[in-house]
């Protein structure tokens, strides 16, 4: 679906956002996640193209223009996500995103646990099995 917004009312269809991270975020919201920790959403090219190097075999690599677009789309979803009751924590302290509180990963985990309690791995596995 080529919409640059989080899609809620069409389960299994996600907003485009220009990148797979946005699409994964959209699925997490559809699955009912209410606290989401962004990991690796740096959204800049200060360390080069990707942390893993350039894509090969005809896959496109991000440009300054595409990175700016991705940042704009994801940052623009902060308010709609907040209205949906979704809390976003950015565990990349060097991220170029501006709409989500930045903190290191351990602080993000602690903040999520404060809100929701400790993660129940068995409950997570059961939910994934039901979704499959």
C-alpha positions as CSV (number, residue, x, y, z in Angstrom):
1,X,0.0,0.0,0.0
2,X,1.7,3.2,-1.1
3,X,0.5,5.4,1.8
4,X,3.0,7.2,4.0
5,X,1.1,6.7,7.2
6,X,0.5,4.0,9.8
7,X,-2.4,1.9,8.5
8,X,-4.6,0.5,11.3
9,X,-8.0,-0.5,9.8
10,X,-6.7,-2.9,7.1
11,X,-5.0,-5.7,9.1
12,X,-2.1,-7.1,7.1
13,X,-1.7,-4.1,4.9
14,X,0.9,-1.6,5.9
15,X,1.8,2.0,5.1
16,X,4.7,2.4,2.7
17,X,7.0,4.9,4.5
18,X,9.7,4.2,2.0
19,X,11.5,1.6,4.1
20,X,11.1,-1.8,5.8
21,X,11.5,-0.3,9.3
22,X,8.4,1.8,8.9
23,X,6.5,-1.2,7.6
24,X,7.7,-3.4,10.6
25,X,6.5,-0.6,12.9
26,X,3.1,-0.6,11.2
27,X,2.8,-4.3,11.8
28,X,3.8,-4.0,15.4
29,X,1.0,-1.4,15.9
30,X,-1.5,-3.7,14.2
31,X,-0.4,-6.6,16.5
32,X,-1.3,-4.4,19.5
33,X,2.1,-3.2,20.6
34,X,1.7,-0.1,22.8
35,X,5.3,0.6,23.7
36,X,7.8,0.2,20.8
37,X,11.5,0.6,21.1
38,X,13.2,1.8,17.9
39,X,16.6,0.1,17.4
40,X,18.9,1.1,14.6
41,X,16.6,3.9,13.2
42,X,19.6,6.2,12.8
43,X,18.1,7.6,9.5
44,X,21.4,9.3,8.4
45,X,24.4,8.3,6.4
46,X,27.2,9.7,8.7
47,X,28.8,6.2,8.9
48,X,28.4,5.5,5.2
49,X,25.6,3.9,3.2
50,X,24.6,1.2,5.7
51,X,26.2,-0.3,8.8
52,X,26.6,-3.4,6.6
53,X,27.9,-1.8,3.5
54,X,26.3,-1.2,0.1
55,X,23.5,-3.3,-1.2
56,X,24.6,-5.5,-4.2
57,X,22.8,-7.2,-7.1
58,X,20.6,-4.3,-8.2
59,X,19.2,-3.4,-4.8
60,X,19.0,0.4,-4.3
61,X,20.9,2.2,-1.6
62,X,19.5,5.2,0.3
63,X,20.4,8.7,-0.8
64,X,20.4,11.9,1.2
65,X,17.0,12.6,-0.3
66,X,15.5,9.3,0.5
67,X,16.8,9.4,4.1
68,X,15.3,12.9,4.6
69,X,12.0,11.6,3.3
70,X,12.0,8.6,5.6
71,X,12.8,10.8,8.6
72,X,10.0,13.2,7.7
73,X,7.4,10.4,7.2
74,X,8.3,8.6,10.5
75,X,8.5,11.8,12.5
76,X,5.1,12.9,11.1
77,X,3.5,9.7,12.6
78,X,4.4,10.7,16.2
79,X,1.2,12.5,16.9
80,X,-1.1,9.9,15.3
81,X,0.7,7.1,17.2
82,X,0.4,9.0,20.4
83,X,-3.4,9.4,19.8
84,X,-3.6,5.6,19.3
85,X,-1.9,5.1,22.6
86,X,1.4,4.0,21.2
87,X,4.5,5.0,23.1
88,X,7.7,5.2,20.9
89,X,11.1,5.1,22.5
90,X,14.2,5.7,20.3
91,X,17.1,3.6,21.5
92,X,19.5,5.2,19.0
93,X,21.1,8.2,20.7
94,X,22.6,9.2,17.3
95,X,19.3,9.0,15.4
96,X,18.3,11.9,13.1
97,X,14.7,11.4,14.1
98,X,13.4,14.2,16.3
99,X,9.9,13.2,17.3
100,X,10.6,10.4,19.7
101,X,12.5,10.5,23.0
102,X,16.1,9.3,22.6
103,X,17.8,7.1,25.2
104,X,20.2,4.2,25.3
105,X,18.8,0.7,24.9
106,X,18.9,-0.2,28.6
107,X,17.0,3.0,29.5
108,X,14.4,2.2,26.9
109,X,14.0,-1.3,28.3
110,X,13.6,0.0,31.8
111,X,11.1,2.6,30.6
112,X,9.1,-0.1,28.8
113,X,9.2,-2.4,31.8
114,X,8.0,0.5,34.1
115,X,5.0,0.9,31.9
116,X,4.1,-2.7,31.1
117,X,6.0,-4.9,33.6
118,X,8.6,-7.5,32.7
119,X,8.3,-9.2,29.3
120,X,6.5,-12.6,29.4
121,X,8.3,-14.6,26.8
122,X,5.7,-17.4,26.9
123,X,2.9,-15.0,26.2
124,X,4.8,-13.4,23.3
125,X,5.4,-16.9,21.8
126,X,1.7,-17.7,22.2
127,X,0.6,-14.5,20.5
128,X,3.0,-15.1,17.6
129,X,1.7,-18.7,17.2
130,X,-1.9,-17.4,17.1
131,X,-1.0,-14.8,14.5
132,X,0.7,-17.4,12.2
